[in-house]
């Protein structure tokens, strides 16, 4: 059996031990019900089914101290690392004198060789993407850093570490200018980088043009309610669940990431008040929402979408799933107070991989039923769609011709529009948000903005189908 990892729920750590003596005079240990319960903890086992303790202690540290929400990438990296060690008869803590023979350097060379293998010369697709290779070597190096910090003494250093200064691009980074970070000499030579002026693949919005009707077809597929799963090379029809549809709409109309959508709590859902156009909601760890880096931020949900969420929240379907969820989490009062809105039939929160699989079924329906084979978007592209549509609308908005001070003039400067998009996406760096401005400057979106400019403002900002835009933005920012 190869090296593998197992996901554990309800794993308790830091419980208080009680030492007792049995009636036969044998010592034994009993554990109290205190401590910390970890859900989603991952543990590694070698080919002989023995736990790999050096990796497992590090993964427990990541969840308990670093408060990591998803160990998937780290676990995969460590699994590949220890598989590589077993295949080559290496020990993780044995450091030969020649530096290039030490485990980290050999694993780096192995990843580099995989990355250098070109599968498709036309698209430059490789056996291993440089981003994946960097993530893997970074995760494994972090395990060594953990052990060095906890007093592990290696006969020779695992790799060369050095402290360097980098520009601080966070929101208040201009105060200090730079921060110190730990670097090393385990570099991956990336050969699949695209031109810098191109939009990153993760920031490709769905378009709504005659040539590329991505959004229209997506809505049609959701309304049709049919997807396709691939089993043994054969496509099988599946139903698109209500939870999947709501998840898609939440990301598309709020810009939330997939982890935030799947952990969004029903406690935050209510029926809109009369006259409300959008509802402002704070999300973060305090309401059990898995935001990036555990930060707290604010989103705005259109009133019409919030109404749909509230109807679902009070449905018998959700109540049944919520009861299952509550029965499985009796020890976690915080989870009971902020249960996820999107639960599967067993009352379990959807995992990112499972939800991405449902998105893949929708994508196949768009290919097979609607013939739009160019639709190759990932779920994360819904967030990019939200951002670009919001930016497009803000830059196209103009004051009415009878405005006393600024008749017919733009409502927002580029800086104001970028600041609003940055706030709505909860980006720590404005440079990241600026990528959407570069995309907006693209010729096709420029023409789209011209068409929007000619429409009535009520049609733009009052229409529920115009993603990311509500009347309250104008009132607050104009």
C-alpha positions as CSV (number, residue, x, y, z in Angstrom):
1,X,0.0,0.0,0.0
2,X,1.5,3.4,-0.9
3,X,1.9,6.4,1.4
4,X,-1.6,7.8,2.1
5,X,-3.4,10.3,4.2
6,X,-6.7,10.0,6.1
7,X,-9.1,12.8,7.0
8,X,-10.4,12.7,10.6
9,X,-13.3,14.5,12.1
10,X,-13.9,14.9,15.9
11,X,-10.2,14.4,16.7
12,X,-9.5,15.7,20.2
13,X,-6.2,17.2,21.2
14,X,-4.8,18.8,24.4
15,X,-7.2,16.8,26.6
16,X,-6.4,16.4,30.3
17,X,-5.1,12.9,31.2
18,X,-6.2,11.1,34.4
19,X,-3.9,8.4,35.6
20,X,-5.6,5.5,37.4
21,X,-5.0,2.0,38.5
22,X,-7.4,-0.8,37.4
23,X,-8.8,-3.3,39.9
24,X,-6.1,-5.6,38.7
25,X,-3.4,-3.2,39.7
26,X,-2.5,-2.1,36.2
27,X,-1.9,1.5,35.4
28,X,-4.1,3.1,32.8
29,X,-4.9,6.6,31.4
30,X,-8.3,8.1,30.9
31,X,-8.9,11.4,29.1
32,X,-11.2,14.2,30.0
33,X,-13.7,15.7,27.6
34,X,-11.9,19.0,27.5
35,X,-9.2,20.1,25.0
36,X,-9.8,21.0,21.4
37,X,-11.9,19.1,18.9
38,X,-10.5,19.3,15.3
39,X,-12.6,18.6,12.3
40,X,-10.9,18.0,9.0
41,X,-7.6,17.0,10.5
42,X,-5.4,15.0,8.1
43,X,-2.9,12.4,9.2
44,X,-0.3,10.5,7.1
45,X,0.5,6.8,7.1
46,X,3.4,5.0,5.3
47,X,3.2,2.0,3.0
48,X,3.2,-0.3,6.1
49,X,0.2,1.6,7.6
50,X,2.3,3.1,10.3
51,X,1.7,6.8,11.2
52,X,4.3,9.2,9.9
53,X,4.7,11.1,13.2
54,X,7.0,13.9,12.0
55,X,4.4,14.9,9.5
56,X,1.4,14.3,11.7
57,X,2.7,16.4,14.5
58,X,3.3,19.3,12.1
59,X,-0.3,19.0,10.6
60,X,-1.8,19.1,14.1
61,X,0.3,22.2,14.9
62,X,-1.1,23.8,11.7
63,X,-4.7,23.3,12.8
64,X,-4.3,24.1,16.5
65,X,-1.7,26.9,16.5
66,X,-1.7,28.4,13.0
67,X,-5.5,27.9,12.8
68,X,-5.3,26.5,9.2
69,X,-8.7,25.7,7.8
70,X,-7.6,23.4,4.9
71,X,-4.7,21.1,5.1
72,X,-5.3,19.6,1.7
73,X,-2.3,21.1,-0.1
74,X,0.1,20.5,2.8
75,X,-1.1,16.8,3.1
76,X,-0.7,16.2,-0.6
77,X,2.8,17.7,-0.6
78,X,3.9,15.6,2.4
79,X,2.3,12.5,0.9
80,X,4.3,13.0,-2.3
81,X,7.5,13.8,-0.3
82,X,7.4,10.7,1.9
83,X,6.4,8.5,-1.1
84,X,9.6,9.9,-2.8
85,X,11.6,9.1,0.3
86,X,10.3,5.5,0.4
87,X,10.9,5.0,-3.3
88,X,14.5,6.1,-3.0
89,X,15.3,4.6,0.4
90,X,15.8,7.9,2.1
91,X,15.3,9.1,5.7
92,X,13.7,12.5,6.2
93,X,16.1,13.6,8.9
94,X,19.3,12.1,7.5
95,X,21.5,14.8,6.0
96,X,24.5,13.6,3.9
97,X,27.5,15.8,3.5
98,X,26.9,16.6,-0.2
99,X,24.1,19.2,-0.2
100,X,22.5,17.9,-3.4
101,X,21.9,14.5,-1.7
102,X,19.9,15.8,1.2
103,X,16.1,15.1,1.1
104,X,14.8,18.6,0.3
105,X,17.2,19.1,-2.6
106,X,16.5,15.7,-4.1
107,X,12.7,16.3,-3.8
108,X,13.2,19.8,-5.3
109,X,15.0,18.2,-8.3
110,X,12.3,15.6,-8.6
111,X,9.6,18.3,-8.8
112,X,11.7,20.3,-11.3
113,X,12.0,17.3,-13.5
114,X,8.3,16.8,-13.5
115,X,7.7,20.4,-14.3
116,X,10.2,20.2,-17.2
117,X,8.2,17.5,-18.9
118,X,6.1,19.1,-21.6
119,X,2.8,17.3,-22.3
120,X,1.5,19.6,-25.0
121,X,3.9,21.9,-26.8
122,X,1.1,24.0,-28.3
123,X,-0.4,25.0,-24.9
124,X,2.9,24.5,-22.9
125,X,1.0,22.2,-20.5
126,X,3.4,20.3,-18.3
127,X,3.4,17.2,-16.1
128,X,3.4,19.5,-13.0
129,X,2.6,23.1,-13.0
130,X,5.2,25.4,-11.5
131,X,2.6,26.7,-9.0
132,X,2.0,23.2,-7.7
133,X,5.7,22.4,-7.5
134,X,6.3,25.6,-5.5
135,X,3.4,24.8,-3.2
136,X,4.7,21.3,-2.6
137,X,8.3,22.3,-1.9
138,X,7.1,25.2,0.3
139,X,4.8,22.9,2.4
140,X,7.6,20.3,2.9
141,X,10.1,23.0,3.8
142,X,7.6,24.4,6.4
143,X,7.6,21.1,8.1
144,X,11.4,21.3,8.5
145,X,11.1,24.9,9.8
146,X,8.5,23.6,12.4
147,X,10.9,20.9,13.7
148,X,13.9,23.3,13.8
149,X,11.7,25.7,15.9
150,X,10.8,22.9,18.2
151,X,14.4,21.9,19.0
152,X,15.0,19.2,16.4
153,X,18.8,19.0,15.8
154,X,19.8,17.9,12.3
155,X,23.4,16.8,11.8
156,X,23.6,19.2,8.9
157,X,21.1,21.9,7.8
158,X,18.2,20.6,5.6
159,X,18.7,23.6,3.3
160,X,20.1,27.2,3.4
161,X,17.8,29.6,5.1
162,X,18.1,33.4,5.0
163,X,16.1,36.4,6.0
164,X,15.2,38.9,3.3
165,X,13.3,42.1,3.1
166,X,10.3,42.4,0.7
167,X,7.9,45.2,0.0
168,X,4.9,45.3,2.3
169,X,1.9,45.4,0.0
170,X,-0.7,45.0,2.7
171,X,-3.3,47.7,3.3
172,X,-1.1,49.7,5.8
173,X,2.2,48.5,4.3
174,X,3.3,52.0,3.5
175,X,4.0,52.7,7.2
176,X,7.0,50.4,7.5
177,X,7.7,49.9,3.8
178,X,9.0,46.4,4.0
179,X,8.8,43.2,6.1
180,X,11.3,40.5,6.8
181,X,10.5,37.0,5.5
182,X,12.3,33.6,5.7
183,X,13.6,32.4,2.4
184,X,15.7,29.5,1.2
185,X,17.7,28.2,-1.8
186,X,15.1,25.6,-2.9
187,X,13.9,27.4,-6.0
188,X,11.7,26.0,-8.8
189,X,12.6,27.3,-12.3
190,X,9.1,28.1,-13.7
191,X,8.9,27.5,-17.4
192,X,5.1,27.8,-17.8
193,X,4.8,31.5,-16.9
194,X,2.7,33.6,-19.3
195,X,3.3,37.1,-20.4
196,X,2.9,39.6,-17.6
197,X,0.4,41.6,-19.5
198,X,-2.0,38.7,-19.8
199,X,-4.8,38.2,-17.3
200,X,-4.0,35.4,-14.7
201,X,-6.0,32.3,-15.4
202,X,-7.8,32.6,-12.0
203,X,-9.1,36.1,-13.0
204,X,-11.0,35.2,-16.2
205,X,-14.6,36.5,-15.9
206,X,-17.6,35.0,-17.6
207,X,-18.6,37.2,-20.5
208,X,-22.0,38.2,-21.8
209,X,-21.5,39.0,-25.5
210,X,-23.1,37.6,-28.6
211,X,-19.8,35.7,-29.4
212,X,-19.3,34.5,-25.8
213,X,-22.7,34.2,-24.0
214,X,-21.1,32.6,-20.9
215,X,-23.5,34.1,-18.4
216,X,-26.7,33.6,-20.3
217,X,-25.9,30.0,-20.9
218,X,-24.9,29.5,-17.2
219,X,-28.3,30.9,-16.1
220,X,-30.1,28.6,-18.6
221,X,-28.2,25.6,-17.4
222,X,-29.1,26.4,-13.8
223,X,-32.8,26.9,-14.7
224,X,-32.7,23.6,-16.6
225,X,-31.4,21.9,-13.5
226,X,-29.5,19.1,-15.2
227,X,-25.8,18.3,-15.1
228,X,-23.7,15.4,-16.3
229,X,-21.3,13.3,-14.2
230,X,-18.7,11.1,-16.0
231,X,-18.7,7.5,-14.8
232,X,-16.4,4.9,-16.5
233,X,-16.1,7.2,-19.6
234,X,-19.9,7.6,-19.9
235,X,-21.9,10.7,-19.2
236,X,-24.7,10.2,-16.8
237,X,-27.4,12.8,-16.1
238,X,-27.6,14.3,-12.6
239,X,-29.9,16.9,-11.0
240,X,-28.4,20.2,-10.0
241,X,-29.4,20.6,-6.4
242,X,-30.9,23.7,-4.8
243,X,-27.8,24.0,-2.7
244,X,-25.5,24.1,-5.7
245,X,-27.6,26.7,-7.4
246,X,-27.6,28.9,-4.3
247,X,-23.8,28.5,-4.0
248,X,-23.3,29.6,-7.6
249,X,-25.5,32.7,-7.1
250,X,-23.8,33.6,-3.8
251,X,-20.4,33.7,-5.4
252,X,-21.6,35.4,-8.6
253,X,-23.5,38.2,-6.8
254,X,-21.3,38.8,-3.7
255,X,-17.8,37.8,-4.9
256,X,-17.3,35.3,-2.1
257,X,-14.6,32.6,-2.5
258,X,-15.7,29.0,-2.6
259,X,-14.7,28.4,1.0
260,X,-16.6,31.4,2.2
261,X,-19.7,30.4,0.3
262,X,-19.7,26.9,1.7
263,X,-19.2,28.1,5.3
264,X,-21.7,31.0,5.0
265,X,-24.0,30.7,7.9
266,X,-27.8,30.6,7.8
267,X,-27.8,32.7,11.0
268,X,-26.8,35.7,8.7
269,X,-29.8,35.2,6.5
270,X,-33.0,37.1,7.0
271,X,-35.9,38.5,4.9
272,X,-35.1,42.0,3.6
273,X,-36.8,45.0,5.0
274,X,-39.1,47.1,2.8
275,X,-37.1,49.4,0.7
276,X,-33.8,47.6,1.2
277,X,-31.8,47.1,-2.0
278,X,-28.8,45.3,-0.5
279,X,-27.9,43.9,2.9
280,X,-24.5,44.5,4.3
281,X,-23.1,41.5,6.3
282,X,-19.8,41.0,8.2
283,X,-18.1,37.6,7.6
284,X,-15.2,36.0,9.2
285,X,-14.2,33.4,11.9
286,X,-16.5,35.1,14.4
287,X,-19.5,33.8,12.4
288,X,-17.8,30.5,11.3
289,X,-17.0,31.8,7.8
290,X,-13.8,30.5,6.4
291,X,-12.4,33.7,5.0
292,X,-8.9,33.8,3.4
293,X,-6.3,34.1,6.1
294,X,-9.0,34.2,8.8
295,X,-9.7,37.9,8.1
296,X,-13.0,39.7,8.8
297,X,-14.7,41.6,6.0
298,X,-18.0,42.9,4.7
299,X,-20.1,41.7,1.8
300,X,-23.3,43.0,0.2
301,X,-26.1,40.7,-0.8
302,X,-28.8,42.0,-3.2
303,X,-32.2,42.0,-1.5
304,X,-33.7,39.7,-4.1
305,X,-31.0,37.1,-3.5
306,X,-31.3,37.4,0.3
307,X,-35.0,36.8,-0.1
308,X,-34.3,33.5,-1.9
309,X,-31.9,32.5,0.8
310,X,-34.4,33.3,3.5
311,X,-37.1,31.2,1.8
312,X,-34.6,28.3,1.6
313,X,-33.6,28.7,5.2
314,X,-37.2,28.3,6.3
315,X,-37.9,25.3,4.0
316,X,-38.4,21.8,5.4
317,X,-35.5,20.7,3.2
318,X,-33.0,22.9,5.1
319,X,-34.6,22.2,8.5
320,X,-34.1,18.5,8.0
321,X,-30.5,19.0,7.0
322,X,-29.9,21.4,9.9
323,X,-31.2,18.9,12.4
324,X,-28.7,16.3,11.1
325,X,-25.9,18.9,11.4
326,X,-26.9,19.8,15.0
327,X,-26.9,16.2,16.0
328,X,-23.3,15.8,14.7
329,X,-21.9,18.9,16.4
330,X,-23.4,18.8,19.9
331,X,-20.0,19.7,21.5
332,X,-19.3,22.8,19.4
333,X,-21.5,25.6,20.6
334,X,-20.0,28.1,18.1
335,X,-20.9,25.8,15.1
336,X,-24.4,25.3,16.5
337,X,-24.9,29.1,16.7
338,X,-23.6,29.7,13.1
339,X,-24.5,26.6,11.1
340,X,-23.7,26.6,7.3
341,X,-26.5,27.4,5.0
342,X,-25.4,24.9,2.4
343,X,-25.5,21.3,3.8
344,X,-25.7,18.0,2.1
345,X,-28.4,15.5,2.8
346,X,-26.4,14.0,5.7
347,X,-26.2,17.4,7.4
348,X,-22.5,17.9,6.5
349,X,-20.9,21.0,5.2
350,X,-19.9,20.7,1.5
351,X,-16.2,20.3,0.9
352,X,-14.5,22.4,-1.8
353,X,-13.6,19.3,-3.9
354,X,-17.2,18.1,-3.8
355,X,-18.7,21.4,-4.7
356,X,-16.1,21.8,-7.6
357,X,-17.3,18.4,-8.8
358,X,-20.9,19.8,-8.9
359,X,-19.6,22.8,-10.9
360,X,-18.0,20.4,-13.3
361,X,-21.3,18.7,-13.9
362,X,-22.9,22.1,-14.7
363,X,-20.0,22.8,-17.1
364,X,-20.6,19.5,-18.9
365,X,-24.3,20.4,-19.3
366,X,-23.2,23.7,-20.9
367,X,-21.0,21.8,-23.3
368,X,-23.5,19.0,-24.1
369,X,-26.9,20.6,-23.9
370,X,-26.1,24.1,-25.1
371,X,-23.1,23.5,-27.4
372,X,-20.9,26.1,-25.7
373,X,-17.7,24.1,-25.7
374,X,-15.6,27.2,-25.0
375,X,-17.0,27.4,-21.5
376,X,-14.0,26.2,-19.5
377,X,-14.5,28.4,-16.4
378,X,-13.6,27.4,-12.9
379,X,-15.8,28.2,-10.0
380,X,-13.4,30.9,-8.9
381,X,-14.1,32.8,-12.1
382,X,-17.5,33.7,-10.7
383,X,-15.7,36.0,-8.2
384,X,-13.8,37.6,-11.1
385,X,-17.1,38.0,-13.0
386,X,-18.5,39.9,-10.0
387,X,-15.4,42.1,-9.7
388,X,-15.2,43.1,-13.4
389,X,-19.0,43.7,-13.7
390,X,-18.9,45.9,-10.6
391,X,-15.9,47.9,-11.9
392,X,-17.4,48.2,-15.3
393,X,-20.6,49.7,-13.9
394,X,-18.8,52.1,-11.6
395,X,-16.6,53.4,-14.3
396,X,-19.5,53.8,-16.7
397,X,-21.9,55.5,-14.3
398,X,-22.5,59.2,-15.0
399,X,-24.5,61.9,-13.2
400,X,-27.8,62.9,-14.8
401,X,-27.8,65.8,-17.2
402,X,-29.8,67.9,-14.8
403,X,-27.3,67.5,-12.0
404,X,-26.6,70.9,-10.4
405,X,-22.8,70.5,-10.1
406,X,-21.7,67.7,-12.4
407,X,-24.2,67.2,-15.3
408,X,-23.3,64.2,-17.4
409,X,-19.9,63.7,-15.7
410,X,-18.6,60.4,-14.4
411,X,-19.7,59.6,-10.8
412,X,-16.4,57.8,-9.9
413,X,-12.8,58.3,-10.7
414,X,-10.7,55.2,-11.5
415,X,-9.2,55.3,-8.0
416,X,-12.6,55.6,-6.3
417,X,-13.9,52.6,-8.4
418,X,-10.9,50.5,-7.6
419,X,-11.2,51.4,-3.9
420,X,-14.8,50.2,-3.8
421,X,-13.9,46.9,-5.7
422,X,-11.0,46.4,-3.3
423,X,-13.3,46.8,-0.3
424,X,-15.9,44.4,-1.8
425,X,-13.4,41.7,-2.6
426,X,-11.5,42.2,0.7
427,X,-8.1,42.4,-1.0
428,X,-5.2,43.4,1.3
429,X,-3.3,44.8,-1.7
430,X,-4.5,47.3,-4.2
431,X,-2.2,45.7,-6.8
432,X,-4.3,42.6,-6.8
433,X,-7.5,44.7,-7.5
434,X,-5.7,46.6,-10.2
435,X,-5.6,43.4,-12.3
436,X,-9.4,43.8,-12.8
437,X,-8.8,47.3,-14.0
438,X,-6.4,46.0,-16.6
439,X,-9.0,43.5,-17.7
440,X,-11.6,46.3,-17.9
441,X,-9.3,48.1,-20.3
442,X,-9.5,45.2,-22.7
443,X,-11.1,46.1,-26.0
444,X,-14.1,43.9,-25.6
445,X,-15.0,45.1,-22.1
446,X,-14.3,48.6,-23.2
447,X,-17.1,48.3,-25.9
448,X,-19.3,46.7,-23.2
449,X,-18.8,49.7,-21.0
450,X,-19.7,52.0,-23.9
451,X,-23.0,50.2,-24.3
452,X,-23.7,50.4,-20.5
453,X,-22.9,54.1,-20.6
454,X,-25.8,54.7,-23.0
455,X,-28.4,53.0,-20.8
456,X,-30.6,54.6,-18.1
457,X,-29.0,54.4,-14.7
458,X,-32.1,52.8,-13.3
459,X,-31.8,50.0,-15.7
460,X,-28.2,49.5,-14.7
461,X,-28.4,49.7,-10.9
462,X,-31.9,48.5,-10.3
463,X,-31.7,45.4,-12.4
464,X,-31.1,42.3,-10.4
465,X,-29.3,40.6,-13.2
466,X,-26.5,43.2,-13.2
467,X,-23.9,41.5,-11.1
468,X,-22.3,43.4,-8.2
469,X,-24.2,46.6,-8.5
470,X,-27.0,48.0,-6.3
471,X,-28.4,51.5,-5.8
472,X,-26.9,51.9,-2.4
473,X,-23.4,52.1,-3.9
474,X,-24.4,55.3,-5.7
475,X,-25.9,56.9,-2.6
476,X,-22.8,56.1,-0.6
477,X,-20.0,56.9,-3.0
478,X,-21.4,59.5,-5.5
